[in-house]
Amino acid sequence: MRLLHALSRPSTGRTPNRPTALRFGTQKINVHQADRTVEPKARRPTGGPADFCLIGSIPLADVLERLRRHDVPIELGPVERHGALGAMESIYFRDPDDNLVEVSRYPDGSIGS
């Protein structure tokens, strides 16, 4: 965690009952506490796990269609979430190592600057 701060100087967002969010411009990394769980999360959480959010400009329906064509199960979504720039829509799935991946889109399709 100290390395991330030293290299990029992220801002930190705290919302009650949610993981700490490290914001890097328009992107964020959620850092989960070992003694408290939130859903969705890594399938086999370990001390200090994190998930990440990828912001896209294409409609999530297109992302969902591509994931379905490749037989990628959807963990959750589309659902409304709060990102580094405000309200957004997200879908969640797992990578081949079972890590949780979030792909999101802001209502106006922006990906920030």
C-alpha positions in Angstrom: 0.0 0.0 0.0 2.8 2.4 0.8 4.4 1.7 -2.6 1.2 2.7 -4.4 1.0 5.9 -2.4 4.7 6.7 -3.1 4.5 6.0 -6.8 1.2 7.6 -7.8 -0.1 9.7 -4.9 -3.7 8.4 -5.1 -6.6 10.0 -3.3 -8.4 7.8 -0.8 -12.1 7.4 -0.7 -13.9 6.0 2.4 -17.5 5.0 2.4 -19.0 3.2 5.5 -19.3 -0.6 5.1 -17.3 -0.5 1.8 -13.7 -1.2 1.0 -11.2 1.7 1.0 -11.0 3.0 -2.6 -7.6 4.2 -3.9 -8.3 6.6 -6.8 -5.9 7.1 -9.6 -7.5 9.8 -11.8 -10.6 8.1 -13.2 -9.6 4.6 -12.0 -9.7 3.0 -8.6 -8.5 0.0 -6.6 -10.7 -1.3 -3.7 -8.7 -2.5 -0.7 -10.6 -4.9 1.5 -10.1 -5.3 5.3 -9.2 -8.8 6.3 -11.7 -8.8 9.2 -14.7 -7.5 7.2 -16.2 -8.8 4.0 -18.3 -7.1 1.3 -20.0 -8.6 -1.7 -18.9 -9.3 -4.3 -15.3 -10.2 -3.4 -12.4 -12.6 -4.3 -13.6 -16.2 -4.1 -10.7 -17.1 -1.8 -9.9 -13.8 0.0 -6.5 -13.6 1.7 -5.0 -10.9 3.8 -5.0 -7.6 2.0 -6.9 -8.7 -1.2 -7.9 -6.1 -3.7 -10.2 -6.0 -6.8 -10.0 -3.5 -9.7 -12.3 -1.6 -11.9 -11.8 -1.0 -15.6 -13.7 2.0 -17.0 -14.9 1.6 -20.6 -16.7 3.9 -23.0 -18.7 1.3 -24.9 -22.1 0.2 -23.6 -22.0 -2.6 -21.0 -24.5 -4.5 -23.1 -21.7 -4.9 -25.7 -19.3 -6.1 -23.0 -21.8 -8.5 -21.7 -22.4 -9.9 -25.2 -18.7 -10.5 -25.7 -18.3 -12.1 -22.3 -21.2 -14.4 -23.0 -19.8 -15.4 -26.5 -16.7 -16.6 -24.6 -18.7 -18.4 -21.9 -17.5 -16.1 -19.1 -20.0 -16.3 -16.2 -21.3 -13.0 -14.9 -20.9 -12.7 -11.1 -23.1 -9.7 -10.7 -24.7 -6.9 -12.8 -25.3 -4.8 -14.4 -25.7 -2.8 -11.2 -25.4 0.8 -10.1 -22.1 1.7 -8.4 -20.2 4.8 -7.3 -16.9 5.3 -9.0 -14.1 7.8 -8.9 -16.2 10.3 -10.9 -19.6 9.5 -9.5 -22.5 7.2 -10.5 -21.8 4.4 -13.0 -23.0 1.0 -14.0 -20.9 -2.1 -13.4 -20.7 -5.8 -14.2 -18.5 -8.3 -12.3 -16.9 -11.5 -13.4 -13.8 -13.6 -12.6 -10.5 -13.9 -14.4 -9.0 -17.4 -15.0 -7.3 -17.2 -11.6 -10.7 -16.5 -9.9 -9.9 -12.8 -9.2 -12.9 -10.5 -9.2 -12.9 -8.0 -12.2 -15.3 -5.0 -12.4 -16.0 -3.4 -15.8 -17.9 -0.1 -15.5 -19.3 2.7 -17.7 -20.3 6.2 -16.7 -23.7 7.4 -18.0 -22.2 9.8 -20.5 -19.6 7.2 -21.7 -16.7 9.2 -20.6 -13.5 7.6 -19.4 -12.0 10.7 -17.9 -8.8 12.5 -18.9 
